[in-house]
Amino acid sequence: MLLMAMPFCLANAQSGLISTKKLYTQKADMSEYLAPGVVPEVDGKIVFSKEISAPGKSVEDLYTVLSSFAALRFEANAARGNWREPNFFKNIEYAKVTEADKNAGKIVAQGAEEMIFSNRALSKDYTHVYYRFTGEAKNGSVKVTISNIAYVYVGSQETERIPAEDWITDKEAINKKGQLRRISGKFRVKTVDLFNEIADEIEAMVK
């Protein structure tokens, strides 16, 4: 893959974007991001999925949880945290719930957000990430899936959309020494963290 179109950019300082949500953190130990299957592939596509047990909860109960979660998590132009913090997060205008089927217990949303790698005094290192979120409620469990993941480099005149399959797989993100590559590796870390955080939040809500 050509690295000329590395999907990251530096933005000018922003202010007044304050909330309380805790988001992605960078861990010192990278071993979990190198583990087999940490970036799961289904028929050549990256698909993160988790079945969350919720004993005694009905489809209706769990659909209500998913609906409440998605309404807040995928609100367009929502900002959480402070831009000076490494975990600053901001949805962009394309974030929205696209399907809410109460009878089927299913919620589908378009994730569209700034994925933050680091913040410095007057700039931040980030990319736009897009993905499809699907939450499916059943009696006693919820299935959470993230698919159709892509990154957009917003720092050039020609915007390029890079599918996760071309960027964060073992082949693209891990070098011959078994280490994470400097650029694609950080996308892999943050994408794994993104899914884990969403799944963990929903799991906490259904308990």
C-alpha positions as CSV (number, residue, x, y, z in Angstrom):
1,M,0.0,0.0,0.0
2,L,1.2,3.5,-0.8
3,L,1.8,5.6,2.3
4,M,1.5,8.9,0.6
5,A,-2.2,9.1,1.5
6,M,-1.8,8.5,5.2
7,P,-5.2,9.2,6.7
8,F,-4.3,11.6,9.5
9,C,-4.2,15.3,9.9
10,L,-3.4,18.1,12.2
11,A,-6.2,20.5,13.1
12,N,-6.1,24.0,14.7
13,A,-7.2,24.4,18.3
14,Q,-10.8,24.2,19.2
15,S,-12.6,25.3,22.4
16,G,-15.9,25.1,24.1
17,L,-16.4,21.4,23.3
18,I,-16.9,20.0,26.8
19,S,-18.7,17.0,28.1
20,T,-18.1,14.0,30.4
21,K,-17.8,10.9,28.2
22,K,-14.6,8.9,28.5
23,L,-13.3,7.6,25.3
24,Y,-10.4,5.8,23.7
25,T,-7.1,5.4,25.6
26,Q,-3.7,4.4,24.4
27,K,-2.2,1.5,26.4
28,A,1.5,1.0,26.9
29,D,1.2,-2.8,26.3
30,M,0.4,-3.3,22.6
31,S,0.3,-7.1,22.8
32,E,-3.5,-7.3,22.8
33,Y,-3.6,-5.5,19.5
34,L,-1.2,-8.1,17.9
35,A,-3.2,-11.1,19.1
36,P,-4.7,-13.4,16.4
37,G,-8.3,-12.5,15.6
38,V,-8.2,-9.1,17.4
39,V,-9.2,-7.6,14.0
40,P,-11.8,-10.3,12.8
41,E,-12.4,-10.9,9.2
42,V,-15.6,-12.4,7.7
43,D,-15.5,-13.3,4.0
44,G,-12.6,-10.8,3.5
45,K,-14.4,-8.0,5.4
46,I,-13.5,-6.7,8.8
47,V,-16.5,-7.3,11.1
48,F,-16.3,-6.7,14.9
49,S,-19.1,-8.6,16.7
50,K,-20.0,-9.5,20.3
51,E,-22.9,-11.4,21.8
52,I,-23.8,-9.8,25.2
53,S,-25.7,-11.9,27.7
54,A,-28.6,-10.2,29.6
55,P,-30.4,-13.0,31.5
56,G,-34.1,-12.2,32.3
57,K,-34.2,-9.2,29.9
58,S,-36.9,-9.2,27.2
59,V,-36.5,-8.1,23.6
60,E,-38.4,-5.0,24.5
61,D,-36.2,-4.2,27.5
62,L,-33.0,-4.6,25.5
63,Y,-34.3,-2.7,22.4
64,T,-35.0,0.3,24.8
65,V,-31.4,0.2,25.9
66,L,-30.1,0.0,22.4
67,S,-32.4,2.9,21.3
68,S,-31.3,5.1,24.2
69,F,-27.6,4.3,23.6
70,A,-27.7,5.0,19.8
71,A,-29.7,8.2,20.2
72,L,-26.8,9.7,22.2
73,R,-23.9,7.9,20.7
74,F,-24.7,8.7,17.1
75,E,-26.0,12.3,17.5
76,A,-24.6,14.4,14.7
77,N,-22.1,17.1,15.6
78,A,-22.0,15.9,19.3
79,A,-18.7,16.7,21.1
80,R,-17.5,14.9,24.2
81,G,-14.5,15.7,26.3
82,N,-12.1,18.6,25.8
83,W,-10.0,19.0,22.7
84,R,-6.9,19.3,24.8
85,E,-7.4,15.8,26.2
86,P,-6.1,12.7,24.3
87,N,-9.6,11.2,24.5
88,F,-11.4,14.1,22.9
89,F,-14.2,12.9,20.7
90,K,-16.5,14.5,18.2
91,N,-19.2,13.2,15.8
92,I,-19.4,14.8,12.4
93,E,-22.6,15.7,10.5
94,Y,-23.0,12.2,9.0
95,A,-23.5,10.4,12.3
96,K,-27.2,9.3,12.7
97,V,-29.5,6.4,13.5
98,T,-30.6,5.0,10.1
99,E,-32.9,2.2,11.2
100,A,-35.0,1.6,14.3
101,D,-37.2,-1.4,14.1
102,K,-38.9,-2.0,17.5
103,N,-40.7,-5.2,16.3
104,A,-37.4,-6.8,15.2
105,G,-35.5,-5.4,18.2
106,K,-32.9,-3.9,15.8
107,I,-31.1,-0.6,15.7
108,V,-28.7,0.4,12.9
109,A,-26.6,3.6,12.9
110,Q,-24.0,5.4,10.8
111,G,-21.0,6.1,12.8
112,A,-19.1,9.2,11.6
113,E,-16.6,10.8,13.9
114,E,-13.2,12.2,14.5
115,M,-10.8,9.4,15.7
116,I,-8.3,11.1,17.9
117,F,-4.7,9.9,18.2
118,S,-3.1,12.7,20.1
119,N,-3.6,16.3,21.1
120,R,-0.9,18.9,21.4
121,A,-0.9,22.5,22.6
122,L,-2.2,23.9,19.3
123,S,-3.1,20.9,17.2
124,K,-4.5,17.4,17.2
125,D,-3.7,14.3,15.2
126,Y,-6.9,12.6,14.0
127,T,-8.8,11.1,11.1
128,H,-12.5,10.8,10.2
129,V,-13.8,7.2,10.7
130,Y,-17.0,5.9,9.3
131,Y,-18.7,2.6,10.2
132,R,-22.0,0.8,10.4
133,F,-23.3,0.0,13.9
134,T,-25.9,-2.8,14.3
135,G,-27.5,-3.7,17.6
136,E,-29.9,-6.7,17.7
137,A,-31.9,-7.5,20.8
138,K,-33.1,-11.0,21.6
139,N,-34.7,-12.4,24.8
140,G,-31.7,-12.6,27.1
141,S,-29.0,-11.2,24.9
142,V,-27.9,-8.4,22.6
143,K,-25.6,-8.7,19.6
144,V,-23.4,-5.7,18.8
145,T,-21.7,-5.4,15.4
146,I,-19.5,-2.9,13.7
147,S,-18.8,-3.2,10.0
148,N,-18.1,-1.2,6.8
149,I,-15.3,0.6,8.5
150,A,-13.4,3.3,6.5
151,Y,-11.1,6.2,7.2
152,V,-11.0,9.5,5.4
153,Y,-7.9,11.7,5.1
154,V,-9.2,15.2,5.5
155,G,-6.0,17.1,5.1
156,S,-5.6,17.1,1.3
157,Q,-7.4,18.6,-1.6
158,E,-8.3,15.2,-2.9
159,T,-10.2,13.3,-0.2
160,E,-9.4,9.6,-0.1
161,R,-11.6,7.0,1.6
162,I,-9.5,4.0,2.8
163,P,-11.3,0.8,3.8
164,A,-10.2,-0.8,7.0
165,E,-9.5,-3.9,5.0
166,D,-6.7,-2.0,3.3
167,W,-5.3,-0.5,6.5
168,I,-5.6,-2.4,9.8
169,T,-5.4,-6.1,9.0
170,D,-2.4,-8.2,10.1
171,K,-0.9,-7.8,6.7
172,E,-1.2,-4.0,6.6
173,A,-0.7,-3.1,10.2
174,I,2.0,-5.5,11.5
175,N,5.5,-5.6,10.2
176,K,7.9,-8.5,9.6
177,K,9.2,-8.2,13.1
178,G,5.7,-8.7,14.5
179,Q,5.3,-5.1,15.6
180,L,2.7,-2.6,14.9
181,R,3.5,-0.2,12.0
182,R,3.8,3.4,13.0
183,I,0.9,4.8,11.0
184,S,-1.5,1.9,10.2
185,G,-0.8,0.4,13.6
186,K,-2.3,3.4,15.5
187,F,-5.5,3.1,13.4
188,R,-5.7,-0.6,14.3
189,V,-5.3,0.2,18.0
190,K,-8.0,3.0,18.0
191,T,-10.4,0.9,15.9
192,V,-10.2,-2.1,18.3
193,D,-10.6,0.4,21.2
194,L,-13.6,1.9,19.5
195,F,-15.5,-1.4,19.2
196,N,-14.5,-2.5,22.7
197,E,-15.7,0.7,24.2
198,I,-19.1,0.6,22.5
199,A,-19.6,-3.1,23.4
200,D,-18.5,-2.4,27.0
201,E,-20.9,0.6,27.4
202,I,-23.9,-1.5,26.1
203,E,-22.9,-4.4,28.3
204,A,-22.9,-2.1,31.4
205,M,-26.3,-0.7,30.4
206,V,-28.0,-4.1,30.0
207,K,-26.8,-5.5,33.4
